[in-house]
Amino acid sequence: MVKMSWNPAAYLEFAAYRARPAEDLIARLDVKVPGGIVDLGCGPGNLTAKLKQRWPSRAVTGFDASPEMLAKARASVAADITWQQGYIAAWLPGAQAALVFANAALHWVPDHAGLFPRLMHAVAPGGLLAVQMPMTGEALYHQCLQRVLDAPRWRTRLQGVHSHAPRLAAAVYYDLLAPLASAMDIWETHYHHVLASRAAVTAWVAGTALLPYTEMLNDAETQDFFADYTSVATTAFPPRTDGKVLFNMKRIFILAERA
């Protein structure tokens, strides 16, 4: 996995759409036990602030690997939140949390078979592990990326570069967490985001899925890579009757209560 330099402005360009799954997940949470809240992969902190707003009396920590994202969080979020830098794969809590929350973050982390039970152990009895991940392997935008990577120029230039960690089947996540859980809920949702154009599709994925590849390219190559992606997206995402584009994101949600 390439270590990436995240661009908060690019990520926040579609902030309302990106926040929608997190808001849907937060609405399902009922944190009943004492303890703090940890937002793993907190990014620019906009969702961490929503967690603090929902539970103002609890200690909330935002944890992320990106110094750029954490700088944005510290500058823009006024709430009393602790910000920590580090990699989720190496995260060890100081104490068990009432809620471990990870929105659109864990698909970047390898070894889910080891990761998910370890995160569940970080949750206090009666507390919650709440996870949302895009199902990237099935996504049309990811198929477009693969078509670009299959082109001779990029196949050679970007050989060995990979994006997200493989996501497991819902039943596998259930089996990993069930021995540690007193209750669990898993569901999948399709979001059909209305974007202004096919160029907006490229702008969306430029802030996330394309990052491992553009990190390896110079500025001119990056622009060529974006142009090739937009060309493929032109066919894959036809305009609707009003000229806009429906950008589909299928996401999996996992909510587990610690036994």
C-alpha positions as CSV (number, residue, x, y, z in Angstrom):
1,M,0.0,0.0,0.0
2,V,1.3,3.4,-1.0
3,K,1.5,6.0,1.8
4,M,-0.7,8.8,0.5
5,S,-0.8,12.5,0.9
6,W,-4.4,13.3,1.3
7,N,-5.9,16.6,0.0
8,P,-8.6,17.8,2.4
9,A,-10.0,20.3,-0.1
10,A,-10.4,17.5,-2.8
11,Y,-12.0,15.2,-0.2
12,L,-14.4,17.8,1.1
13,E,-15.6,18.8,-2.4
14,F,-18.3,16.2,-2.0
15,A,-18.6,16.4,1.7
16,A,-22.4,16.2,2.0
17,Y,-22.5,13.0,-0.1
18,R,-19.6,11.4,1.7
19,A,-21.2,12.3,5.1
20,R,-24.5,10.7,4.2
21,P,-23.6,7.1,5.0
22,A,-21.9,8.2,8.3
23,E,-25.0,10.1,9.3
24,D,-27.2,7.1,8.5
25,L,-24.9,5.0,10.7
26,I,-24.7,7.5,13.6
27,A,-28.6,7.6,13.6
28,R,-28.6,3.9,14.4
29,L,-26.2,4.1,17.4
30,D,-27.3,3.9,21.0
31,V,-24.2,4.2,23.2
32,K,-25.3,2.9,26.6
33,V,-22.1,2.3,28.5
34,P,-19.6,4.8,30.0
35,G,-16.5,5.6,28.1
36,G,-15.0,7.6,25.3
37,I,-15.5,7.6,21.5
38,V,-12.9,7.0,18.9
39,D,-13.3,8.0,15.2
40,L,-10.8,5.9,13.3
41,G,-9.8,7.4,10.0
42,C,-11.3,10.7,11.0
43,G,-10.1,12.7,8.0
44,P,-10.8,16.4,8.2
45,G,-12.8,15.9,11.3
46,N,-16.3,17.0,10.0
47,L,-17.8,13.6,11.1
48,T,-15.9,13.6,14.3
49,A,-17.6,16.8,15.2
50,K,-20.9,15.2,14.5
51,L,-20.0,12.5,17.0
52,K,-19.1,15.1,19.6
53,Q,-22.4,16.9,18.9
54,R,-24.3,13.7,19.4
55,W,-22.5,12.9,22.6
56,P,-21.2,16.2,24.0
57,S,-20.3,14.9,27.5
58,R,-18.1,12.1,26.2
59,A,-14.4,12.3,25.4
60,V,-14.0,12.1,21.6
61,T,-10.8,11.3,19.8
62,G,-10.2,11.6,16.1
63,F,-7.4,9.3,14.8
64,D,-5.9,9.5,11.3
65,A,-2.7,8.8,9.4
66,S,-2.7,12.0,7.4
67,P,-1.1,15.1,8.8
68,E,-2.8,17.2,6.2
69,M,-6.3,15.9,7.3
70,L,-5.5,16.4,10.9
71,A,-4.2,19.9,10.3
72,K,-7.6,20.7,8.6
73,A,-9.5,19.1,11.5
74,R,-7.6,21.1,14.1
75,A,-8.1,24.3,12.2
76,S,-11.8,23.9,11.4
77,V,-13.4,22.0,14.2
78,A,-13.9,24.1,17.3
79,A,-15.3,21.3,19.5
80,D,-13.2,19.8,22.4
81,I,-11.8,16.8,20.5
82,T,-8.4,15.1,20.9
83,W,-6.6,14.6,17.5
84,Q,-4.1,11.8,17.2
85,Q,-1.9,10.7,14.2
86,G,-1.2,7.1,13.5
87,Y,-2.1,4.1,11.4
88,I,-5.2,2.1,12.1
89,A,-3.3,-1.1,11.5
90,A,-1.1,-0.3,14.5
91,W,-3.7,1.5,16.7
92,L,-3.9,0.4,20.4
93,P,-6.4,2.2,22.6
94,G,-5.4,3.5,26.0
95,A,-8.6,2.1,27.4
96,Q,-11.6,0.3,26.0
97,A,-14.0,2.7,24.3
98,A,-17.8,2.9,24.5
99,L,-17.8,3.4,20.7
100,V,-15.2,2.6,18.0
101,F,-16.4,4.3,14.8
102,A,-14.8,3.9,11.4
103,N,-16.5,5.5,8.4
104,A,-15.0,4.8,4.9
105,A,-11.6,4.0,6.4
106,L,-11.1,0.3,7.1
107,H,-11.1,-0.7,3.4
108,W,-7.7,1.0,3.3
109,V,-6.3,-1.3,6.0
110,P,-5.0,-4.8,5.2
111,D,-5.7,-8.1,7.0
112,H,-9.4,-7.7,8.0
113,A,-9.4,-11.2,9.5
114,G,-7.0,-9.9,12.1
115,L,-8.2,-6.3,12.2
116,F,-11.8,-6.7,13.0
117,P,-11.5,-8.9,16.1
118,R,-8.7,-6.6,17.4
119,L,-11.0,-3.6,17.0
120,M,-13.7,-5.4,18.8
121,H,-11.4,-6.1,21.7
122,A,-10.9,-2.3,22.0
123,V,-14.6,-1.9,22.7
124,A,-15.9,-2.0,26.3
125,P,-18.5,-4.7,27.2
126,G,-21.9,-3.3,26.1
127,G,-20.2,-0.8,23.8
128,L,-20.3,-0.6,20.0
129,L,-18.1,-1.2,17.0
130,A,-19.7,0.8,14.1
131,V,-18.2,0.4,10.6
132,Q,-19.1,1.6,7.1
133,M,-17.1,0.7,4.0
134,P,-17.6,1.3,0.3
135,M,-17.9,-2.0,-1.7
136,T,-15.2,-0.9,-4.1
137,G,-14.7,-4.2,-6.0
138,E,-18.3,-4.1,-7.3
139,A,-18.3,-0.4,-8.1
140,L,-18.6,0.9,-11.6
141,Y,-16.1,3.7,-10.8
142,H,-13.6,1.0,-9.8
143,Q,-14.2,-0.9,-13.0
144,C,-13.3,2.3,-14.8
145,L,-10.1,2.5,-12.9
146,Q,-9.2,-1.0,-13.8
147,R,-9.7,-0.3,-17.5
148,V,-7.3,2.7,-17.3
149,L,-4.8,0.6,-15.4
150,D,-5.0,-2.1,-18.1
151,A,-3.8,0.4,-20.8
152,P,-0.2,-0.3,-21.8
153,R,1.1,3.0,-20.6
154,W,-0.3,2.7,-17.1
155,R,0.1,-1.0,-16.8
156,T,3.9,-0.5,-17.0
157,R,4.2,2.8,-15.2
158,L,2.0,1.7,-12.2
159,Q,3.0,-1.9,-12.0
160,G,2.7,-3.2,-8.4
161,V,0.6,-0.2,-7.1
162,H,-2.7,-1.2,-5.4
163,S,-5.6,0.7,-4.0
164,H,-7.9,-0.7,-1.3
165,A,-7.5,-3.8,0.7
166,P,-9.8,-6.7,-0.4
167,R,-13.1,-6.5,1.4
168,L,-14.6,-9.7,2.8
169,A,-18.1,-11.0,2.4
170,A,-20.7,-9.9,5.0
171,A,-20.9,-13.4,6.3
172,V,-17.2,-13.5,6.9
173,Y,-17.3,-10.3,9.0
174,Y,-20.2,-11.8,10.9
175,D,-18.2,-14.9,11.7
176,L,-15.1,-12.8,12.7
177,L,-17.1,-10.7,15.2
178,A,-19.8,-13.1,16.4
179,P,-17.7,-14.8,19.1
180,L,-17.1,-11.3,20.7
181,A,-20.5,-9.8,20.2
182,S,-23.8,-10.0,22.1
183,A,-25.7,-8.5,19.1
184,M,-24.9,-7.6,15.5
185,D,-26.5,-5.9,12.5
186,I,-25.1,-5.9,9.0
187,W,-26.7,-4.3,6.0
188,E,-25.8,-2.9,2.6
189,T,-27.1,0.3,0.9
190,H,-26.9,1.7,-2.6
191,Y,-26.5,5.5,-2.8
192,H,-27.2,7.2,-6.1
193,H,-25.4,10.5,-5.9
194,V,-26.4,13.2,-8.5
195,L,-23.3,14.7,-9.9
196,A,-23.1,17.7,-12.3
197,S,-21.1,15.8,-15.0
198,R,-18.9,12.9,-15.8
199,A,-15.9,15.1,-15.0
200,A,-17.3,15.3,-11.5
201,V,-16.9,11.5,-11.3
202,T,-13.2,11.9,-11.9
203,A,-13.1,14.7,-9.3
204,W,-14.8,12.4,-6.7
205,V,-12.4,9.5,-7.2
206,A,-9.3,11.8,-7.5
207,G,-9.7,12.5,-3.8
208,T,-9.8,8.9,-2.8
209,A,-9.5,5.8,-5.1
210,L,-7.0,7.3,-7.5
211,L,-4.6,8.6,-4.8
212,P,-2.3,5.5,-4.6
213,Y,-1.7,5.9,-8.3
214,T,-1.3,9.6,-8.7
215,E,1.2,9.6,-5.7
216,M,3.5,7.7,-8.1
217,L,3.1,10.2,-11.0
218,N,4.5,13.6,-11.8
219,D,2.1,16.5,-12.4
220,A,1.9,16.0,-16.2
221,E,1.3,12.3,-15.8
222,T,-1.4,12.9,-13.3
223,Q,-3.3,15.1,-15.6
224,D,-3.0,12.5,-18.4
225,F,-4.2,9.8,-15.9
226,F,-7.2,12.0,-15.0
227,A,-7.9,12.6,-18.7
228,D,-7.8,8.8,-19.4
229,Y,-10.1,8.1,-16.5
230,T,-12.6,10.8,-17.6
231,S,-12.6,9.3,-21.1
232,V,-13.5,5.9,-19.7
233,A,-16.1,7.4,-17.4
234,T,-17.7,9.2,-20.3
235,T,-18.9,5.8,-21.6
236,A,-19.6,4.2,-18.2
237,F,-21.6,7.1,-16.7
238,P,-24.1,8.3,-19.4
239,P,-25.8,11.6,-18.7
240,R,-29.4,11.5,-17.6
241,T,-32.1,13.5,-19.3
242,D,-31.1,16.7,-17.5
243,G,-27.4,16.2,-18.3
244,K,-26.4,15.1,-14.8
245,V,-24.8,11.8,-13.8
246,L,-25.9,9.2,-11.3
247,F,-22.8,8.1,-9.3
248,N,-23.6,4.8,-7.6
249,M,-21.9,3.9,-4.3
250,K,-22.7,0.6,-2.6
251,R,-21.7,0.4,1.0
252,I,-21.7,-2.2,3.8
253,F,-22.5,-1.3,7.4
254,I,-21.5,-3.4,10.4
255,L,-22.8,-2.6,13.9
256,A,-21.7,-5.0,16.6
257,E,-22.3,-4.8,20.4
258,R,-19.4,-6.1,22.5
259,A,-20.4,-9.1,24.7
